[in-house]
Amino acid sequence: MKFPRTMRTYCPRCKTHTEFNVSLYKAGKRRAAREGERRFSSKQKGYGGMKRPVQHNQAKVSKKQSIQLECRECGYKLQRKGIRLKRAEVA
């Protein structure tokens, strides 16, 4: 699915409809120092196998893609609900 490069929608900070730059949301880098990451690595240490179940049979065919909008006026970022797509691109 193709998304437009710009989109006019409501900005809660400007309190009016403005132009937004459209980009695909990309997850950030995982940090080893975060509390959950530290807790999981400590549980994984030593003998006893995986502490969380490993998913073997994948039922879903595609991942959910969500688009990120950035206001051109004030730089406010908002995210749209994820849609299940094979391929998404900003054109």
Summary of the structure (lengths in Angstrom):
residues: 91
radius of gyration: 19.0
end to end distance: 9.6
largest distance: 57.6
contacts: 176
relative contact order: 0.33
helix: 11%
strand: 34%
